[in-house]
Amino acid sequence: MKLPYFLFFVSFLLLFVAGLFCWKLFQLAPPFLQPHLPINHRHTHLLPPPGSEPKALDAPTLAVIDEEQTHLIAKLIPSVVSIITTDAPSREELLREFFGFFNEVSPAANKMGSGMIVSSQGHIITNWHVVKDAVQIIVQLNDGRTLPAKLTGFDQHADIAVLKIHASCLIPIALGDSDLVKVGQQVFAIGNPFGLQETVTQGIISAKGRRAMSEATNEFFQTSTQINPGNSGGPLINIHGEVIGINNFIISQSGGAEGLSFAIPSNVAHRIYNDIIEYGRVTRPWFGVATRSLNPALAEQLGLKTISGALVLTTLPGSPAETAGLKPGDLIVEFNGKSIIDRVDLRNRVAETEVGKEVQIVLLRHGTPMTLTIKIQEEPKTSRGHLEN
C-alpha cells in the first residue's frame, strides 16, 4: 500500500515543478510571445485625439489629382511650339568659301528653342537669344505643321522676342501675374529640349529675385524644374495653367540639368509684348539719374548708418529725376513702395515701371527722410527692338 502513495506523491511533485517552470518561462518571454493586453485608459491622453491625425491622400483622391494634372498639360501642349533657326555664315566662313578653301559649302548653323503662342493671330513669345542672328526661323506646331516665322520685335536686354506666324486654329496660352508667384509653389515646364518636342518637367519655385550674371534689366525666378538646351523660350506654368515665367538659362557643372534653372517673370515678357503690339517697338522707362552702390567705407564717410540704397551722383538735364528735385548726394532707399538694395536694384525697379506712371520715391538727404513724386518717361531716342509688323 505504501508504493501507490509514494508514486502519487512523486507525480504531484513533478507536476508542481513543471507548472512553476512554465510560469517562469512565460514571465521572461519576449514581448511578441506575450498576449495583447487591454489599453490602460489612464494613459490614453497621450494619444492624439480622434480626427486630429494628419490625413494622407487616399488612392481615389490621388487619382483625381493626377487626372486633372494630365488633363491640364494636354490642354497646354498645343500652345507650345518648337523653334528651329538657321544662322548666317560667319565672315570667316564666307571669306574661306570665296577664296575656294572649301570644296563644299559649309552647312548652315542651326539652333533649337521653344516658344508659346500668345494670340490667335499667331504671335509667339520666345527668348531673343534663340532667334538672334537667324536668317530663317521655322516654327513647328504640336499638330505637325511647320511654318516660317517673322521676327516682329525684341528687347535684347530682357532677352525677349516676339515672332509672328500665319496659321489657323491656333490656341493661345494665358499669361499669369508673376507678382503673385510664391517660393515653394509647384510649376511645370514644357519645351523642346535637345529636339524632343512636348517634353514636360515638374518642380517648384526655389527662389525669387535672382540676378543674372549679365546686363539683364530684370530679375529671375529660380526653379528646380529640369531644363535643358532647347527649353529656352518655353513656358514655366503654374497649376492653374498660366504662364508665370519664360525659361531662360541654367547653371550647370556638367552642361546638363542640375535643378538650377532660371526663368524670366511673365510680367516682363507681357510688358514687352504689349509695347511691340501697340507701338511697334519696345518703350524703355527712363529715370535719368546716375547712381552707385554703397559700401561700409563710403557710408561711414557720408555719415550714413546703412549701406542699402542707391546714391545719386548726378541727374541728367530735363530728366524726370531732375524735374522731381533729386540732387547729388541723395540716397534713394525706396522706389514705388519697394525697398532699394543697391543701384542694380533701382535700375530693375525702374525697368519694370510703365512709361507715364507716377511713382513715389523715398530718399535720405543729409540723413533726413524725404518723399518725392516722379513721372517716368520714355527713354529718349530709343531704337532697341524696333521692327516693322
ROGUTOR-99944 format. One line per field, with one value per residue (C-alpha): residue number from 1; residue in three letters; x, y, z. Coordinates in nm, 3 decimals, decimal comma, m for minus. Layout:
<rs>
nr	NUM_...
rest	ALA_...
east	X_...
north	Y_...
up	Z_...
</rs>
This chain:
<rs>
nr	1_2_3_4_5_6_7_8_9_10_11_12_13_14_15_16_17_18_19_20_21_22_23_24_25_26_27_28_29_30_31_32_33_34_35_36_37_38_39_40_41_42_43_44_45_46_47_48_49_50_51_52_53_54_55_56_57_58_59_60_61_62_63_64_65_66_67_68_69_70_71_72_73_74_75_76_77_78_79_80_81_82_83_84_85_86_87_88_89_90_91_92_93_94_95_96_97_98_99_100_101_102_103_104_105_106_107_108_109_110_111_112_113_114_115_116_117_118_119_120_121_122_123_124_125_126_127_128_129_130_131_132_133_134_135_136_137_138_139_140_141_142_143_144_145_146_147_148_149_150_151_152_153_154_155_156_157_158_159_160_161_162_163_164_165_166_167_168_169_170_171_172_173_174_175_176_177_178_179_180_181_182_183_184_185_186_187_188_189_190_191_192_193_194_195_196_197_198_199_200_201_202_203_204_205_206_207_208_209_210_211_212_213_214_215_216_217_218_219_220_221_222_223_224_225_226_227_228_229_230_231_232_233_234_235_236_237_238_239_240_241_242_243_244_245_246_247_248_249_250_251_252_253_254_255_256_257_258_259_260_261_262_263_264_265_266_267_268_269_270_271_272_273_274_275_276_277_278_279_280_281_282_283_284_285_286_287_288_289_290_291_292_293_294_295_296_297_298_299_300_301_302_303_304_305_306_307_308_309_310_311_312_313_314_315_316_317_318_319_320_321_322_323_324_325_326_327_328_329_330_331_332_333_334_335_336_337_338_339_340_341_342_343_344_345_346_347_348_349_350_351_352_353_354_355_356_357_358_359_360_361_362_363_364_365_366_367_368_369_370_371_372_373_374_375_376_377_378_379_380_381_382_383_384_385_386_387_388_389
rest	MET_LYS_LEU_PRO_TYR_PHE_LEU_PHE_PHE_VAL_SER_PHE_LEU_LEU_LEU_PHE_VAL_ALA_GLY_LEU_PHE_CYS_TRP_LYS_LEU_PHE_GLN_LEU_ALA_PRO_PRO_PHE_LEU_GLN_PRO_HIS_LEU_PRO_ILE_ASN_HIS_ARG_HIS_THR_HIS_LEU_LEU_PRO_PRO_PRO_GLY_SER_GLU_PRO_LYS_ALA_LEU_ASP_ALA_PRO_THR_LEU_ALA_VAL_ILE_ASP_GLU_GLU_GLN_THR_HIS_LEU_ILE_ALA_LYS_LEU_ILE_PRO_SER_VAL_VAL_SER_ILE_ILE_THR_THR_ASP_ALA_PRO_SER_ARG_GLU_GLU_LEU_LEU_ARG_GLU_PHE_PHE_GLY_PHE_PHE_ASN_GLU_VAL_SER_PRO_ALA_ALA_ASN_LYS_MET_GLY_SER_GLY_MET_ILE_VAL_SER_SER_GLN_GLY_HIS_ILE_ILE_THR_ASN_TRP_HIS_VAL_VAL_LYS_ASP_ALA_VAL_GLN_ILE_ILE_VAL_GLN_LEU_ASN_ASP_GLY_ARG_THR_LEU_PRO_ALA_LYS_LEU_THR_GLY_PHE_ASP_GLN_HIS_ALA_ASP_ILE_ALA_VAL_LEU_LYS_ILE_HIS_ALA_SER_CYS_LEU_ILE_PRO_ILE_ALA_LEU_GLY_ASP_SER_ASP_LEU_VAL_LYS_VAL_GLY_GLN_GLN_VAL_PHE_ALA_ILE_GLY_ASN_PRO_PHE_GLY_LEU_GLN_GLU_THR_VAL_THR_GLN_GLY_ILE_ILE_SER_ALA_LYS_GLY_ARG_ARG_ALA_MET_SER_GLU_ALA_THR_ASN_GLU_PHE_PHE_GLN_THR_SER_THR_GLN_ILE_ASN_PRO_GLY_ASN_SER_GLY_GLY_PRO_LEU_ILE_ASN_ILE_HIS_GLY_GLU_VAL_ILE_GLY_ILE_ASN_ASN_PHE_ILE_ILE_SER_GLN_SER_GLY_GLY_ALA_GLU_GLY_LEU_SER_PHE_ALA_ILE_PRO_SER_ASN_VAL_ALA_HIS_ARG_ILE_TYR_ASN_ASP_ILE_ILE_GLU_TYR_GLY_ARG_VAL_THR_ARG_PRO_TRP_PHE_GLY_VAL_ALA_THR_ARG_SER_LEU_ASN_PRO_ALA_LEU_ALA_GLU_GLN_LEU_GLY_LEU_LYS_THR_ILE_SER_GLY_ALA_LEU_VAL_LEU_THR_THR_LEU_PRO_GLY_SER_PRO_ALA_GLU_THR_ALA_GLY_LEU_LYS_PRO_GLY_ASP_LEU_ILE_VAL_GLU_PHE_ASN_GLY_LYS_SER_ILE_ILE_ASP_ARG_VAL_ASP_LEU_ARG_ASN_ARG_VAL_ALA_GLU_THR_GLU_VAL_GLY_LYS_GLU_VAL_GLN_ILE_VAL_LEU_LEU_ARG_HIS_GLY_THR_PRO_MET_THR_LEU_THR_ILE_LYS_ILE_GLN_GLU_GLU_PRO_LYS_THR_SER_ARG_GLY_HIS_LEU_GLU_ASN
east	0,000_0,291_0,410_0,097_0,116_0,479_0,408_0,122_0,350_0,622_0,370_0,231_0,581_0,670_0,350_0,422_0,779_0,662_0,395_0,645_0,886_0,619_0,514_0,877_0,921_0,609_0,734_1,071_0,929_0,990_0,708_0,596_0,518_0,303_m0,071_m0,210_m0,331_m0,609_m0,502_m0,453_m0,708_m0,516_m0,263_m0,494_m0,449_m0,100_m0,252_m0,376_m0,749_m0,963_m0,966_m0,651_m0,405_m0,254_m0,465_m0,288_m0,445_m0,620_m0,590_m0,912_m0,806_m0,461_m0,619_m0,838_m0,537_m0,332_m0,620_m0,671_m0,298_m0,263_m0,577_m0,431_m0,099_m0,281_m0,468_m0,147_0,080_m0,083_0,010_0,383_0,594_0,939_1,165_1,446_1,667_1,929_2,213_2,401_2,755_3,034_3,259_3,547_3,341_3,233_3,591_3,718_3,443_3,501_3,870_3,800_3,940_3,628_3,527_3,179_2,964_2,970_2,643_2,436_2,440_2,106_1,973_1,674_1,447_1,090_0,814_0,449_0,152_0,002_m0,257_m0,493_m0,335_m0,015_0,208_0,471_0,689_1,037_1,389_1,586_1,896_1,701_1,641_1,934_2,137_1,890_1,833_1,549_1,307_1,090_0,814_0,681_0,338_0,205_m0,008_0,298_0,260_0,591_0,567_0,804_0,806_0,884_1,060_0,816_1,015_1,255_1,426_1,781_1,832_1,535_1,612_1,256_1,148_0,807_0,751_0,454_0,322_0,022_m0,188_m0,542_m0,677_m0,413_m0,464_m0,308_m0,181_m0,273_m0,009_m0,037_0,067_0,425_0,400_0,180_0,437_0,544_0,852_0,767_0,474_0,456_0,539_0,575_0,797_0,701_0,951_1,180_1,499_1,753_1,482_1,248_0,917_0,645_0,872_0,711_0,908_0,794_0,943_0,891_0,987_1,313_1,373_1,267_1,462_1,773_2,005_2,164_2,535_2,465_2,325_1,969_1,736_1,509_1,540_1,470_1,278_1,496_1,325_1,405_1,229_1,464_1,551_1,799_1,924_1,618_1,388_1,484_1,182_0,932_0,676_0,702_0,343_0,159_m0,103_m0,378_m0,235_m0,099_0,247_0,437_0,785_0,982_1,258_1,590_1,910_2,062_2,367_2,540_2,878_2,809_2,632_2,304_2,011_2,103_1,794_1,933_1,709_1,608_1,305_1,211_0,896_0,593_0,511_0,837_0,751_0,392_0,501_0,742_0,479_0,221_0,471_0,557_0,191_0,074_0,368_0,568_0,869_0,981_0,938_1,202_1,126_1,362_1,451_1,752_1,985_2,335_2,383_2,625_2,600_2,730_2,998_3,077_3,367_3,165_2,863_3,083_3,239_2,893_2,769_2,511_2,403_2,313_2,470_2,131_2,013_2,134_2,349_2,270_2,580_2,409_2,081_2,051_1,917_1,545_1,511_1,229_1,485_1,592_1,234_1,132_1,415_1,669_2,018_2,365_2,424_2,064_2,031_1,729_1,602_1,257_1,104_0,733_0,680_0,975_1,295_1,611_1,916_2,167_2,198_2,118_1,803_1,697_1,765_1,548_1,264_1,267_1,277_0,957_0,764_0,522_0,606_0,392_0,331_0,381_0,572_0,688_1,049_1,182_1,530_1,766_1,907_2,173_2,014_1,663_1,390_1,208_0,939_0,926_0,681_0,834_0,665_0,853_0,917_1,019_1,393_1,479_1,598_1,528_1,592_1,603_1,368_1,209_1,087_0,802_0,500
north	0,000_0,233_0,209_0,370_0,660_0,710_0,712_0,961_1,190_1,179_1,253_1,551_1,689_1,660_1,841_2,120_2,169_2,165_2,427_2,652_2,624_2,720_3,019_3,148_3,092_3,298_3,590_3,600_3,552_3,828_4,078_3,922_3,595_3,768_3,815_4,161_4,336_4,594_4,961_5,130_5,411_5,624_5,694_5,748_6,125_6,080_5,967_6,224_6,285_6,119_6,316_6,517_6,281_6,403_6,272_6,115_6,136_5,815_5,643_5,788_6,144_6,098_5,956_6,266_6,498_6,304_6,308_6,685_6,745_6,534_6,694_7,041_6,953_6,804_7,134_7,340_7,137_7,267_7,622_7,541_7,540_7,425_7,679_7,596_7,876_7,893_8,134_8,329_8,201_8,388_8,635_8,387_8,112_8,347_8,450_8,094_7,986_8,291_8,211_7,846_7,697_7,478_7,247_7,231_7,499_7,478_7,357_7,632_7,650_7,562_7,635_7,495_7,653_7,676_7,933_7,986_8,105_8,409_8,526_8,369_8,599_8,395_8,593_8,385_8,483_8,332_8,430_8,677_8,459_8,177_8,381_8,624_8,632_8,397_8,431_8,179_8,096_7,785_7,711_7,360_7,323_7,042_6,909_6,868_7,186_7,355_7,727_8,017_8,286_8,655_8,850_9,123_9,284_9,220_9,354_9,227_9,346_9,145_8,860_8,856_8,833_8,827_8,622_8,604_8,310_8,283_7,981_7,885_7,703_7,839_7,800_8,086_8,026_8,254_8,482_8,495_8,761_8,683_8,926_8,666_8,387_8,238_8,039_7,670_7,666_7,389_7,466_7,282_7,344_7,244_7,267_7,119_7,009_6,853_6,846_6,628_6,805_6,832_6,741_6,817_6,850_6,942_7,131_7,421_7,786_7,772_8,146_8,485_8,796_8,621_8,842_8,719_8,742_8,979_9,322_9,192_9,459_9,211_8,959_8,587_8,306_8,014_7,679_7,315_7,220_7,027_7,248_7,165_7,327_7,369_7,466_7,833_8,047_7,790_7,849_7,791_7,721_7,724_7,469_7,690_7,662_8,019_8,116_8,276_8,260_8,216_7,958_8,126_7,962_7,708_7,691_7,358_7,199_6,914_7,105_6,928_6,994_7,001_7,165_7,520_7,670_8,032_8,194_8,550_8,664_8,667_9,030_9,136_8,945_9,069_9,433_9,390_9,206_9,480_9,750_9,573_9,513_9,863_10,082_9,860_9,895_9,848_10,158_10,174_10,362_10,648_10,793_10,997_10,956_10,819_10,628_10,399_10,142_10,200_10,015_10,041_10,284_10,519_10,503_10,596_10,882_11,018_10,970_10,708_10,425_10,191_10,059_9,985_10,220_10,390_10,700_10,975_11,100_11,329_11,387_11,432_11,766_11,755_11,410_11,302_11,287_11,649_11,767_11,599_11,768_11,491_11,615_11,461_11,301_11,187_10,823_10,652_10,387_10,314_10,321_10,273_10,107_9,867_9,890_9,955_9,741_9,897_10,068_9,749_9,704_10,061_10,001_9,689_9,864_10,145_9,895_9,724_10,054_10,160_10,473_10,765_10,624_10,846_10,679_10,788_10,756_10,779_10,921_11,039_11,389_11,466_11,189_11,337_11,125_11,284_11,164_11,282_11,203_11,125_11,067_10,805_10,899_10,701_10,683_10,939_10,825_10,463_10,229_9,886_9,622_9,830_9,623_9,665_9,439
up	0,000_0,056_m0,305_m0,462_m0,214_m0,299_m0,676_m0,624_m0,425_m0,691_m0,968_m0,778_m0,717_m1,087_m1,187_m0,940_m1,067_m1,430_m1,359_m1,179_m1,472_m1,728_m1,519_m1,504_m1,876_m1,951_m1,740_m1,921_m2,269_m2,538_m2,591_m2,918_m2,734_m2,477_m2,529_m2,616_m2,307_m2,297_m2,314_m1,981_m2,011_m1,761_m2,044_m2,339_m2,308_m2,456_m2,787_m3,044_m3,017_m3,283_m3,612_m3,533_m3,704_m4,036_m4,319_m4,613_m4,956_m5,037_m5,374_m5,525_m5,430_m5,582_m5,894_m5,931_m5,886_m6,142_m6,389_m6,351_m6,390_m6,704_m6,849_m6,785_m6,950_m7,250_m7,298_m7,278_m7,508_m7,833_m7,727_m7,704_m8,021_m8,123_m8,292_m8,536_m8,668_m8,940_m8,869_m9,131_m9,202_m9,027_m9,207_m9,184_m9,347_m9,628_m9,697_m9,698_m9,935_m10,158_m10,196_m10,257_m9,938_m9,915_m10,194_m10,046_m9,892_m9,511_m9,359_m9,204_m8,826_m8,667_m8,319_m8,138_m7,885_m7,763_m7,766_m7,675_m7,877_m7,704_m7,957_m8,207_m8,469_m8,446_m8,208_m8,029_m7,733_m7,703_m7,595_m7,804_m7,790_m7,960_m8,278_m8,266_m8,592_m8,761_m9,136_m9,121_m8,838_m8,857_m8,608_m8,563_m8,409_m8,194_m8,481_m8,706_m8,914_m8,998_m9,072_m9,138_m8,870_m8,886_m8,611_m8,507_m8,224_m7,941_m7,631_m7,612_m7,254_m7,129_m7,375_m7,507_m7,872_m8,041_m8,358_m8,595_m8,795_m9,025_m8,938_m8,841_m8,537_m8,301_m7,926_m7,723_m7,372_m7,080_m6,926_m6,547_m6,297_m6,192_m5,899_m5,727_m5,751_m5,417_m5,327_m5,299_m5,538_m5,796_m6,159_m6,491_m6,792_m7,145_m7,426_m7,686_m7,504_m7,741_m8,008_m7,800_m7,857_m7,595_m7,305_m6,967_m6,643_m6,294_m5,999_m5,762_m5,743_m5,548_m5,512_m5,643_m5,735_m5,865_m6,065_m6,385_m6,443_m6,731_m6,811_m6,791_m6,659_m6,489_m6,212_m6,243_m6,080_m5,977_m6,021_m5,959_m6,282_m6,510_m6,810_m7,087_m7,410_m7,629_m7,341_m7,382_m7,464_m7,343_m7,069_m6,696_m6,589_m6,257_m6,150_m6,295_m6,646_m6,654_m6,775_m6,488_m6,643_m6,966_m6,929_m6,994_m6,869_m6,631_m6,406_m6,451_m6,383_m6,625_m6,902_m6,827_m6,599_m6,229_m6,084_m6,106_m6,372_m6,422_m6,584_m6,679_m6,493_m6,722_m6,640_m6,807_m7,124_m7,114_m7,099_m7,391_m7,594_m7,532_m7,635_m7,960_m8,050_m7,953_m8,053_m8,289_m8,061_m7,702_m7,487_m7,217_m6,894_m6,817_m6,478_m6,583_m6,287_m6,242_m5,917_m5,738_m5,463_m5,113_m4,920_m4,547_m4,601_m4,821_m4,590_m4,292_m4,488_m4,571_m4,217_m4,316_m4,090_m4,377_m4,696_m4,854_m5,125_m5,445_m5,404_m5,657_m5,839_m6,090_m6,269_m6,645_m6,777_m6,840_m6,687_m6,454_m6,171_m6,223_m6,263_m5,938_m5,749_m5,685_m5,603_m5,595_m5,255_m5,211_m5,110_m5,272_m5,028_m5,170_m5,519_m5,587_m5,248_m5,277_m5,076_m5,278_m5,204_m5,445_m5,785_m5,977_m5,772_m5,857_m6,227_m6,221_m6,040_m6,297_m6,586_m6,467_m6,440_m6,711_m6,909_m6,792_m6,444_m6,139_m5,857_m5,516_m5,406_m5,053_m5,006_m4,738_m4,781_m4,520_m4,313_m4,330_m4,495_m4,790_m5,033_m5,395_m5,675_m6,015_m6,351_m6,551_m6,914_m7,220_m7,277_m7,547_m7,890_m7,813_m8,105_m7,942_m8,068_m8,347_m8,640_m8,881_m8,836
</rs>
